[in-house]
Amino acid sequence: MDAENHAHDHGERRRKDAAFSLLRLSAAQRLAIVLIAVAALWGGVHWALS
């Protein structure tokens, strides 16, 4: 089998947008997400104890 004559297509492909990643967020955005998660957890604790 020749290197030029193989089965898969090398046509132009669309570039996929990157999936959501916490590593791509700024420090302020990550901090905001953490603060929201902590507030939700404490809200759940408060709700469970009341």
N, C-alpha and C positions, 0 to 999 in steps of 0.2 A: 504494500500500500504506500503510495507516494505521499509525502508531506503536504503537497498542494491539493490532493484529491481525497478529502475526508468528509465525513457525513454531516457534521454540524455546520450551521450557517454563521457566518461572521458579519451579518448585516448590521446596520446601525441600530443600536439599542437606545431606548429611552433611559435617561438617568433617573434613578429612583431618589426621591427625597429621603433624607436620613430619618430614621424613626426617632421618636422623642427620647432624649437622653438627659439625665440629671447632670452629667458631666459637661454638657454644652451650655448649661444655664450659668448666669452670673452668680456671684456669691450672695448678693442681695435676694435674688430669686430663690436660691436654695434655702436661705435662711427663712424667707417667707413661707415656703412649703413646710419646713420643719416646725415653725411656730403654729401654723394652722393644724398640723398633725398633733402637736402637743396639746393645743387647746381642745381639739376634738377628743383626745384621750381623757384629759381632765374633765371635760364635760360629761363623758360617759361614766367616769368614776363618780362624779357628783350626782348624776342621775341615778346610778345604781345604789348609792348610799342614802338617797333621800326617800 
